[in-house]
Each structure stands twice: as structure tokens, then as C-alpha cells.
């Protein structure tokens, strides 16, 4: 077995206990909340007979270990239970909502990477005005909450200029252009904070790399500054950038819950928020589980990219 294959296998195997621990946390999240979750779900309709019936349907009348084994066994077979209110299987609900959330997070990350990395490079090697602009952008982006930025964008582009819809969603399979029109404001609101984090990390990494002895040697050999920056320095600055991208993807998934509710985007985040208000705990549990699994898999992918960028991490050099 090659060293690189061994590195990949180790990272994949290390992900298994993380997934296991995460599943226990999600499972206990509902059951350890003070009070009876079934009575909370039923509210004013919580008669003793009805509570007993629902507890039996959800398996809450069994020992905690039996509940977990039954739940995780069903989840591994693709059965996450069903919506307490509509009785629709959660796998069907998530299959409808998950592509919307993934589209929102993917477009936000593309925006953050597409602007954050070039602006970070310019902030490190550009003229004085570009450095000042990058610094002001970082300060402003870190200081402004996503939900407040979203409200301001709606007021400006929908309320004043009337050029973009304030809320809603059109599936990309129905109309690509209309889909993008409805996604512009949510993507800007969600991706802005991640953009400035990537900008700041890129600038700091580039400044560190450009001060390295090998860069001085490359300049002494007469290699053009453009080639040094974009071919040599940016590649060596990529590892901290990849680190931030992996972390910020989790922040995007968390922020999507707020942004989807603000812009009426029918993703998993909006589904979970509505389920919380409805006390629909099976949906909350299933939605959180799916989001957590995606985040863990993104971190796994980030680790594997580390190994490809720097052979010292994977032990191949």
C-alpha cells in the first residue's frame, strides 16, 4: 500500500468515530431537553392517551439505548423517520430541500473564493490604495451580521431600486435565469462574511510566503514578479486558505438557516426553523443530522486536499 493511499484510508477511518459521536449528540439533543418532548409537540392537545400513543409511535417508551440503536439502524438504511405533522417521510422532505441549501452554500462559496482570493492577493502585493481598500473591506465584513446585511440588500435592491425580488425561490430546473435572480441577494448576504475571512487569510498567507528566502532567491534569478506571486507564492499559501474554506463551509451551513428564513428560500435551514416553531422534533433531528454529516464530510475532503497540496502532511515526502 502506497503512503498516499494509507493517508487517505487513515483520514476516512478517523471520520467514522466522529460521525458516531455526532450521531449520539444529535440523538440526545432532543431527549435530554427538560420536559417531555411529546407533550411539547402536542401542546394543548396533549391528553394522556394521545401522549402515550405518540410516545409509542416514536419509540420514546423504550430504553434510551434501544431508541438509539433503532434510530441509527434506520438512518443507516436511509430511514430518518417521518414528519410529525404531515407524516411525510423525512428522506422525501430532505431530498426536496437539500439541493436548495447546497446550491445556496455552493454559490456563496464560489462568490467568497472568486473575490476573496484575488482581493487577498491584491491586498498583499497591490498598490497602497488596494491594501487600504482590502483592510476596510475586512473590517466592514467582519463587523456586519449576515441577517442585517440581508435586510439592507432587500431594502436597497428590492425596495428602492426594484431590480431584484425580495424573497422566494425558482428551481434551477425550471428557469436558470430566474433562479439566479432570486438567489443573488441570499448569496450576497451569506457569502459576504466568508469572503472577508478568505481575503484576510489569503493576504496574511501571501505576505508570509513572499517574505520567505526562496522567494528572494527567485527574484534574484530574475523571475518575473507575476510568476512568483501567482505560480510559486499562491501555491504555497494555499494550505491556510484551504483550512479557512473548510471551516467557513460549516459557517455557511449554519448561516443558511437564518438566510433561508429571511429570504424564504425553501432549503433544509428553513425546514429546521419551521420545525422548531412547530415543535416538530423528528424533523429538527433529521435536518441537524444531515447538516452535521455534510460538514464532517467537507472537513474530510479538506484533509485530503491538504495531503495533495503538501506531500509532507500525507507522508509522501
C-alpha beads as a LAMMPS data file, in Angstrom:
LAMMPS data file: protein, C-alpha beads

317 atoms
316 bonds

1 atom types
1 bond types

-500.0 500.0 xlo xhi
-500.0 500.0 ylo yhi
-500.0 500.0 zlo zhi

Masses

1 110.0

Atoms # bond

1 1 1 0.000 0.000 0.000
2 1 1 1.419 3.401 -1.001
3 1 1 1.909 6.154 1.563
4 1 1 -0.695 8.379 -0.096
5 1 1 -3.334 5.621 -0.085
6 1 1 -2.555 4.948 3.574
7 1 1 -3.042 8.640 4.357
8 1 1 -6.444 8.647 2.663
9 1 1 -7.523 5.475 4.474
10 1 1 -6.431 6.870 7.843
11 1 1 -8.433 10.051 7.328
12 1 1 -11.505 8.093 6.216
13 1 1 -11.260 5.727 9.208
14 1 1 -10.840 8.652 11.618
15 1 1 -14.076 10.116 10.256
16 1 1 -16.084 7.077 11.402
17 1 1 -15.800 7.723 15.188
18 1 1 -16.515 11.416 14.564
19 1 1 -19.717 10.501 12.726
20 1 1 -20.612 8.099 15.538
21 1 1 -20.086 10.753 18.247
22 1 1 -22.047 13.298 16.227
23 1 1 -24.980 10.891 15.838
24 1 1 -25.092 10.384 19.617
25 1 1 -25.120 14.146 20.179
26 1 1 -27.955 14.692 17.678
27 1 1 -29.914 11.803 19.200
28 1 1 -29.547 13.111 22.772
29 1 1 -30.229 16.711 21.733
30 1 1 -33.989 16.096 21.749
31 1 1 -34.230 13.522 24.514
32 1 1 -32.239 15.436 27.142
33 1 1 -34.205 18.662 26.764
34 1 1 -36.061 19.352 30.046
35 1 1 -39.656 18.166 29.907
36 1 1 -41.401 15.612 27.741
37 1 1 -40.782 16.272 24.015
38 1 1 -44.040 14.514 23.111
39 1 1 -46.084 16.772 25.392
40 1 1 -44.256 19.767 23.933
41 1 1 -45.066 18.633 20.384
42 1 1 -48.737 18.068 21.171
43 1 1 -49.151 21.287 23.135
44 1 1 -52.771 21.848 24.201
45 1 1 -53.754 18.522 22.603
46 1 1 -51.544 16.526 24.991
47 1 1 -54.084 14.187 26.566
48 1 1 -52.627 11.181 28.455
49 1 1 -53.882 8.700 25.837
50 1 1 -52.554 10.762 22.942
51 1 1 -49.185 11.250 24.638
52 1 1 -48.889 7.512 25.231
53 1 1 -49.781 6.773 21.608
54 1 1 -47.232 9.215 20.178
55 1 1 -44.520 8.062 22.589
56 1 1 -45.114 4.505 21.373
57 1 1 -45.047 5.562 17.692
58 1 1 -41.777 7.458 18.157
59 1 1 -40.258 4.741 20.349
60 1 1 -39.855 7.081 23.329
61 1 1 -41.297 4.436 25.669
62 1 1 -38.248 2.179 25.124
63 1 1 -34.859 2.306 26.909
64 1 1 -32.545 5.035 25.612
65 1 1 -30.008 2.579 24.170
66 1 1 -32.753 0.713 22.305
67 1 1 -34.046 4.009 20.921
68 1 1 -30.599 4.972 19.662
69 1 1 -29.872 1.590 18.087
70 1 1 -33.247 1.613 16.346
71 1 1 -32.812 5.203 15.163
72 1 1 -29.232 4.837 13.911
73 1 1 -30.051 1.500 12.288
74 1 1 -32.943 3.067 10.389
75 1 1 -30.778 6.070 9.478
76 1 1 -28.071 3.819 8.015
77 1 1 -30.764 2.252 5.835
78 1 1 -31.962 5.683 4.670
79 1 1 -34.952 5.903 7.006
80 1 1 -34.839 9.061 9.127
81 1 1 -38.426 8.780 10.285
82 1 1 -41.303 10.981 9.222
83 1 1 -42.666 14.454 9.666
84 1 1 -44.773 14.502 12.844
85 1 1 -47.347 16.843 11.277
86 1 1 -47.632 15.830 7.612
87 1 1 -46.442 12.215 8.119
88 1 1 -44.278 12.561 5.010
89 1 1 -41.002 10.564 5.208
90 1 1 -38.069 12.792 6.148
91 1 1 -35.976 11.377 3.327
92 1 1 -38.520 12.776 0.847
93 1 1 -38.572 16.183 2.551
94 1 1 -34.781 16.383 2.700
95 1 1 -34.449 15.224 -0.905
96 1 1 -36.558 18.240 -1.897
97 1 1 -34.846 20.740 0.404
98 1 1 -31.201 19.658 0.428
99 1 1 -30.390 20.617 -3.215
100 1 1 -31.625 24.142 -2.488
101 1 1 -29.354 24.508 0.554
102 1 1 -26.398 23.029 -1.321
103 1 1 -26.988 25.438 -4.208
104 1 1 -27.091 28.395 -1.817
105 1 1 -23.918 27.359 0.025
106 1 1 -22.071 26.438 -3.186
107 1 1 -22.864 29.781 -4.860
108 1 1 -21.896 31.636 -1.674
109 1 1 -18.578 29.784 -1.504
110 1 1 -17.913 30.442 -5.199
111 1 1 -18.522 34.137 -4.557
112 1 1 -16.259 34.099 -1.497
113 1 1 -13.441 32.280 -3.307
114 1 1 -13.839 34.144 -6.591
115 1 1 -13.468 37.536 -4.915
116 1 1 -11.709 36.717 -1.639
117 1 1 -8.556 35.153 -3.103
118 1 1 -7.885 37.805 -5.801
119 1 1 -8.596 40.628 -3.340
120 1 1 -6.317 38.957 -0.786
121 1 1 -3.506 38.746 -3.318
122 1 1 -4.029 42.386 -4.331
123 1 1 -4.109 43.363 -0.667
124 1 1 -0.706 41.732 -0.216
125 1 1 1.130 42.900 -3.352
126 1 1 -1.012 45.681 -4.809
127 1 1 -0.641 49.454 -4.580
128 1 1 -1.311 51.341 -1.348
129 1 1 -4.929 52.179 -2.192
130 1 1 -5.677 48.496 -2.850
131 1 1 -4.191 47.493 0.511
132 1 1 -6.305 50.105 2.311
133 1 1 -9.430 49.015 0.416
134 1 1 -8.839 45.364 1.339
135 1 1 -8.343 46.280 5.006
136 1 1 -11.537 48.369 5.084
137 1 1 -13.446 45.546 3.410
138 1 1 -12.252 43.103 6.070
139 1 1 -13.243 45.395 8.929
140 1 1 -16.659 46.090 7.439
141 1 1 -17.342 42.467 6.529
142 1 1 -16.429 41.111 9.948
143 1 1 -18.486 43.776 11.725
144 1 1 -21.746 43.411 9.756
145 1 1 -24.030 40.456 10.646
146 1 1 -25.368 38.451 7.726
147 1 1 -29.022 38.969 8.650
148 1 1 -28.580 42.761 8.873
149 1 1 -26.769 42.824 5.534
150 1 1 -29.593 40.740 4.053
151 1 1 -32.208 43.223 5.264
152 1 1 -30.227 46.160 3.852
153 1 1 -29.846 44.392 0.500
154 1 1 -33.603 43.788 0.342
155 1 1 -34.325 47.440 1.148
156 1 1 -31.876 48.658 -1.495
157 1 1 -32.335 46.272 -4.428
158 1 1 -35.985 45.319 -3.895
159 1 1 -37.454 48.278 -2.005
160 1 1 -35.625 51.219 -3.622
161 1 1 -34.204 50.089 -6.965
162 1 1 -36.827 47.389 -7.692
163 1 1 -34.339 45.317 -9.686
164 1 1 -34.337 42.075 -7.672
165 1 1 -37.074 40.077 -5.919
166 1 1 -37.086 40.445 -2.114
167 1 1 -37.752 36.775 -1.363
168 1 1 -38.793 33.464 -2.869
169 1 1 -37.219 30.773 -4.988
170 1 1 -37.451 29.382 -8.515
171 1 1 -35.938 25.905 -9.092
172 1 1 -32.915 25.910 -11.373
173 1 1 -34.540 23.135 -13.403
174 1 1 -37.488 25.443 -14.145
175 1 1 -35.664 28.619 -15.193
176 1 1 -31.922 29.152 -14.747
177 1 1 -32.008 32.944 -15.084
178 1 1 -34.941 33.386 -12.705
179 1 1 -33.237 31.031 -10.269
180 1 1 -30.145 33.252 -10.287
181 1 1 -32.246 36.422 -9.877
182 1 1 -33.827 35.021 -6.732
183 1 1 -30.504 33.692 -5.410
184 1 1 -28.420 36.873 -5.843
185 1 1 -29.462 38.568 -2.593
186 1 1 -29.277 35.436 -0.389
187 1 1 -25.866 34.571 -1.835
188 1 1 -24.543 38.099 -1.251
189 1 1 -25.850 38.130 2.329
190 1 1 -24.475 34.678 3.125
191 1 1 -21.192 34.846 1.228
192 1 1 -20.038 38.322 2.272
193 1 1 -18.696 37.291 5.683
194 1 1 -16.909 34.253 4.241
195 1 1 -15.417 36.459 1.510
196 1 1 -13.664 38.710 4.016
197 1 1 -12.337 35.778 6.072
198 1 1 -10.848 34.241 2.925
199 1 1 -9.498 37.660 1.884
200 1 1 -7.818 38.170 5.260
201 1 1 -6.339 34.664 5.304
202 1 1 -5.083 34.949 1.722
203 1 1 -3.433 38.301 2.393
204 1 1 -1.714 37.080 5.573
205 1 1 -0.549 33.845 3.924
206 1 1 0.765 35.676 0.862
207 1 1 2.698 38.188 2.981
208 1 1 4.294 35.324 4.932
209 1 1 5.251 33.376 1.810
210 1 1 6.537 36.425 -0.073
211 1 1 8.966 37.067 2.790
212 1 1 10.428 33.547 2.533
213 1 1 14.063 33.014 1.470
214 1 1 13.086 31.006 -1.601
215 1 1 11.090 33.970 -2.941
216 1 1 14.141 36.204 -2.529
217 1 1 16.148 33.592 -4.435
218 1 1 13.551 33.506 -7.238
219 1 1 13.705 37.277 -7.552
220 1 1 17.496 37.122 -7.655
221 1 1 17.244 34.693 -10.579
222 1 1 15.245 37.300 -12.481
223 1 1 11.886 35.502 -12.483
224 1 1 9.020 37.911 -13.086
225 1 1 7.074 39.139 -10.071
226 1 1 3.794 37.979 -11.623
227 1 1 5.096 34.427 -11.965
228 1 1 6.466 34.462 -8.414
229 1 1 3.132 35.647 -6.987
230 1 1 0.685 33.531 -8.952
231 1 1 2.707 30.361 -9.603
232 1 1 5.007 29.921 -6.613
233 1 1 3.725 32.029 -3.707
234 1 1 -0.003 31.403 -4.160
235 1 1 0.513 27.641 -4.300
236 1 1 2.461 27.657 -1.034
237 1 1 -0.123 29.945 0.570
238 1 1 -2.942 27.579 -0.393
239 1 1 -2.908 25.396 2.749
240 1 1 -4.140 28.044 5.216
241 1 1 -6.661 29.157 2.591
242 1 1 -7.988 25.608 2.268
243 1 1 -8.184 25.426 6.071
244 1 1 -10.364 28.520 6.232
245 1 1 -12.538 27.306 3.333
246 1 1 -13.238 24.039 5.167
247 1 1 -14.140 25.875 8.374
248 1 1 -16.200 28.555 6.645
249 1 1 -18.211 25.956 4.751
250 1 1 -19.572 24.903 8.132
251 1 1 -20.325 28.561 8.871
252 1 1 -22.178 28.744 5.561
253 1 1 -24.338 25.771 6.508
254 1 1 -25.128 27.377 9.854
255 1 1 -25.759 30.798 8.321
256 1 1 -28.016 29.263 5.681
257 1 1 -30.584 28.580 8.411
258 1 1 -31.007 32.324 9.033
259 1 1 -30.665 33.438 5.414
260 1 1 -33.150 30.855 4.112
261 1 1 -35.715 32.050 6.639
262 1 1 -35.049 35.702 5.802
263 1 1 -35.377 35.245 2.033
264 1 1 -37.997 32.442 2.082
265 1 1 -35.592 30.032 0.384
266 1 1 -37.069 26.507 0.786
267 1 1 -33.934 24.724 1.969
268 1 1 -33.072 22.497 4.916
269 1 1 -32.410 25.550 7.101
270 1 1 -35.922 26.905 6.630
271 1 1 -37.303 23.405 7.182
272 1 1 -35.487 23.120 10.525
273 1 1 -36.551 26.603 11.677
274 1 1 -40.196 25.916 10.831
275 1 1 -39.955 22.555 12.594
276 1 1 -38.616 24.262 15.730
277 1 1 -41.565 26.649 15.804
278 1 1 -43.955 23.735 15.196
279 1 1 -42.193 21.629 17.872
280 1 1 -41.738 19.036 15.137
281 1 1 -38.712 17.393 16.753
282 1 1 -38.243 14.450 14.355
283 1 1 -37.711 16.947 11.522
284 1 1 -35.295 19.002 13.665
285 1 1 -33.330 15.857 14.473
286 1 1 -33.180 14.686 10.861
287 1 1 -32.265 18.117 9.480
288 1 1 -29.476 18.679 12.017
289 1 1 -28.123 15.193 11.351
290 1 1 -27.886 15.792 7.603
291 1 1 -26.221 19.204 8.017
292 1 1 -23.721 17.780 10.519
293 1 1 -22.838 14.860 8.232
294 1 1 -22.228 17.236 5.314
295 1 1 -19.958 19.394 7.483
296 1 1 -17.923 16.369 8.611
297 1 1 -17.560 15.150 5.022
298 1 1 -16.410 18.613 3.936
299 1 1 -13.745 18.528 6.656
300 1 1 -12.657 15.098 5.413
301 1 1 -12.348 16.489 1.897
302 1 1 -10.317 19.398 3.270
303 1 1 -7.892 16.983 4.957
304 1 1 -7.451 15.077 1.705
305 1 1 -6.752 18.310 -0.178
306 1 1 -4.074 19.115 2.429
307 1 1 -2.286 15.923 1.509
308 1 1 -2.426 16.755 -2.187
309 1 1 -1.097 20.284 -1.688
310 1 1 1.643 19.440 0.780
311 1 1 3.202 15.935 0.500
312 1 1 4.738 16.368 3.964
313 1 1 1.257 16.131 5.510
314 1 1 0.457 12.846 3.804
315 1 1 3.956 11.491 4.465
316 1 1 4.836 11.073 0.797
317 1 1 7.980 13.181 1.025

Bonds

1 1 1 2
2 1 2 3
3 1 3 4
4 1 4 5
5 1 5 6
6 1 6 7
7 1 7 8
8 1 8 9
9 1 9 10
10 1 10 11
11 1 11 12
12 1 12 13
13 1 13 14
14 1 14 15
15 1 15 16
16 1 16 17
17 1 17 18
18 1 18 19
19 1 19 20
20 1 20 21
21 1 21 22
22 1 22 23
23 1 23 24
24 1 24 25
25 1 25 26
26 1 26 27
27 1 27 28
28 1 28 29
29 1 29 30
30 1 30 31
31 1 31 32
32 1 32 33
33 1 33 34
34 1 34 35
35 1 35 36
36 1 36 37
37 1 37 38
38 1 38 39
39 1 39 40
40 1 40 41
41 1 41 42
42 1 42 43
43 1 43 44
44 1 44 45
45 1 45 46
46 1 46 47
47 1 47 48
48 1 48 49
49 1 49 50
50 1 50 51
51 1 51 52
52 1 52 53
53 1 53 54
54 1 54 55
55 1 55 56
56 1 56 57
57 1 57 58
58 1 58 59
59 1 59 60
60 1 60 61
61 1 61 62
62 1 62 63
63 1 63 64
64 1 64 65
65 1 65 66
66 1 66 67
67 1 67 68
68 1 68 69
69 1 69 70
70 1 70 71
71 1 71 72
72 1 72 73
73 1 73 74
74 1 74 75
75 1 75 76
76 1 76 77
77 1 77 78
78 1 78 79
79 1 79 80
80 1 80 81
81 1 81 82
82 1 82 83
83 1 83 84
84 1 84 85
85 1 85 86
86 1 86 87
87 1 87 88
88 1 88 89
89 1 89 90
90 1 90 91
91 1 91 92
92 1 92 93
93 1 93 94
94 1 94 95
95 1 95 96
96 1 96 97
97 1 97 98
98 1 98 99
99 1 99 100
100 1 100 101
101 1 101 102
102 1 102 103
103 1 103 104
104 1 104 105
105 1 105 106
106 1 106 107
107 1 107 108
108 1 108 109
109 1 109 110
110 1 110 111
111 1 111 112
112 1 112 113
113 1 113 114
114 1 114 115
115 1 115 116
116 1 116 117
117 1 117 118
118 1 118 119
119 1 119 120
120 1 120 121
121 1 121 122
122 1 122 123
123 1 123 124
124 1 124 125
125 1 125 126
126 1 126 127
127 1 127 128
128 1 128 129
129 1 129 130
130 1 130 131
131 1 131 132
132 1 132 133
133 1 133 134
134 1 134 135
135 1 135 136
136 1 136 137
137 1 137 138
138 1 138 139
139 1 139 140
140 1 140 141
141 1 141 142
142 1 142 143
143 1 143 144
144 1 144 145
145 1 145 146
146 1 146 147
147 1 147 148
148 1 148 149
149 1 149 150
150 1 150 151
151 1 151 152
152 1 152 153
153 1 153 154
154 1 154 155
155 1 155 156
156 1 156 157
157 1 157 158
158 1 158 159
159 1 159 160
160 1 160 161
161 1 161 162
162 1 162 163
163 1 163 164
164 1 164 165
165 1 165 166
166 1 166 167
167 1 167 168
168 1 168 169
169 1 169 170
170 1 170 171
171 1 171 172
172 1 172 173
173 1 173 174
174 1 174 175
175 1 175 176
176 1 176 177
177 1 177 178
178 1 178 179
179 1 179 180
180 1 180 181
181 1 181 182
182 1 182 183
183 1 183 184
184 1 184 185
185 1 185 186
186 1 186 187
187 1 187 188
188 1 188 189
189 1 189 190
190 1 190 191
191 1 191 192
192 1 192 193
193 1 193 194
194 1 194 195
195 1 195 196
196 1 196 197
197 1 197 198
198 1 198 199
199 1 199 200
200 1 200 201
201 1 201 202
202 1 202 203
203 1 203 204
204 1 204 205
205 1 205 206
206 1 206 207
207 1 207 208
208 1 208 209
209 1 209 210
210 1 210 211
211 1 211 212
212 1 212 213
213 1 213 214
214 1 214 215
215 1 215 216
216 1 216 217
217 1 217 218
218 1 218 219
219 1 219 220
220 1 220 221
221 1 221 222
222 1 222 223
223 1 223 224
224 1 224 225
225 1 225 226
226 1 226 227
227 1 227 228
228 1 228 229
229 1 229 230
230 1 230 231
231 1 231 232
232 1 232 233
233 1 233 234
234 1 234 235
235 1 235 236
236 1 236 237
237 1 237 238
238 1 238 239
239 1 239 240
240 1 240 241
241 1 241 242
242 1 242 243
243 1 243 244
244 1 244 245
245 1 245 246
246 1 246 247
247 1 247 248
248 1 248 249
249 1 249 250
250 1 250 251
251 1 251 252
252 1 252 253
253 1 253 254
254 1 254 255
255 1 255 256
256 1 256 257
257 1 257 258
258 1 258 259
259 1 259 260
260 1 260 261
261 1 261 262
262 1 262 263
263 1 263 264
264 1 264 265
265 1 265 266
266 1 266 267
267 1 267 268
268 1 268 269
269 1 269 270
270 1 270 271
271 1 271 272
272 1 272 273
273 1 273 274
274 1 274 275
275 1 275 276
276 1 276 277
277 1 277 278
278 1 278 279
279 1 279 280
280 1 280 281
281 1 281 282
282 1 282 283
283 1 283 284
284 1 284 285
285 1 285 286
286 1 286 287
287 1 287 288
288 1 288 289
289 1 289 290
290 1 290 291
291 1 291 292
292 1 292 293
293 1 293 294
294 1 294 295
295 1 295 296
296 1 296 297
297 1 297 298
298 1 298 299
299 1 299 300
300 1 300 301
301 1 301 302
302 1 302 303
303 1 303 304
304 1 304 305
305 1 305 306
306 1 306 307
307 1 307 308
308 1 308 309
309 1 309 310
310 1 310 311
311 1 311 312
312 1 312 313
313 1 313 314
314 1 314 315
315 1 315 316
316 1 316 317
